[in-house]
Amino acid sequence: MALRGNLRDFTITQLLNLINLAGKTGTLVVEGPSETAKIAFRDGKLAYAEIGSEDGSLASILHHAKRLSSGQYKSIQQGAAHIPDKELGLLLINAGYLSQEDILTNLQQHFTDIVQRLFTWVEGFFHFDNDLLPPEERISVRLDLENLIIEGSRQLREWEQLQDEIPSLDMALKFTDRPGTNLRNVNLSVEEWRVVSYINPRNTMRQIASATKMNDLEIRRIIYGLLQAGLVEVTRQAGAIAPTPSVRVFPSDNKEEQKSLVNRLINRIRSL
């Protein structure tokens, strides 16, 4: 089976389905507008994934998953950076830091996250290399594709709906003149607070996405929710200035601080 083509003709979900049904072994190389992803398979099952220049080492993955503290991660970088992932995994298991299941579970989640990020890629090229296998020093997994395919189909439908609702990210946002009496009861997520902190007619949605390191699906999903809640509205950009909010607003588990953040948001809206 020769797989080569354009993402305009085949979605990532369709490619996964073909690989799953054919039980292929090899690597799917996807060249996007700004970065390249490599997704490796064994007998039609997900084995490994990497994207762009992101650090895909075991230590980095475990650190981002909060399974290694910053101190432990720094120690590994300083004293064991040359150790292959497979050897490092055995050292962590033998030292009692993590179990084999812990390591495999976190790797599976990391690889799954990378594949899910590709579901919204609509521009780029792909090819399947039968001879390209995961790097020898990395740890491979064996993950069925069925759930990923189902999730990809769901995200594709959501993506199409959000594109209809928010066709362009080159427009700006502003707080509504009348945000409603329920604003004091607003309960925003971590990601929503990050987006809210950048809302300003000078900042386009694309600039906000770049500043918050969100992909097109993530930023559209959050903005759609804010629009539906009546907190913001789309407006023309007042300038091409990069996002530099005067007040950075971040979430907190402290109830008093949450109340303070909401009040600051209300005051900011009223001042516009």
Sequence and secondary structure as in RCSB ss.txt:
>XXXX:A:sequence
MALRGNLRDFTITQLLNLINLAGKTGTLVVEGPSETAKIAFRDGKLAYAEIGSEDGSLASILHHAKRLSSGQYKS
IQQGAAHIPDKELGLLLINAGYLSQEDILTNLQQHFTDIVQRLFTWVEGFFHFDNDLLPPEERISVRLDLENLII
EGSRQLREWEQLQDEIPSLDMALKFTDRPGTNLRNVNLSVEEWRVVSYINPRNTMRQIASATKMNDLEIRRIIYG
LLQAGLVEVTRQAGAIAPTPSVRVFPSDNKEEQKSLVNRLINRIRSL
>XXXX:A:secstr
   EEETTTS HHHHHHHHHHHT  EEEEEE SS EEEEEEETTEEEEEEETT    HHHHHHHTTSS HHHHHH
HHHHSTTS HHHHHHHHHHTTS  HHHHHHHHHHHHHHHHHHHTT  S EEEEETT    TTS    B SHHHHH
HHHHHHHHHHHHHHHS  SSSEEEE S   GGGGG    HHHHHHHTT  TTSBHHHHHHHHT  HHHHHHHHHH
HHHTTSEEEE  S       SS     S HHHHHHHHHHHHHHHHH 
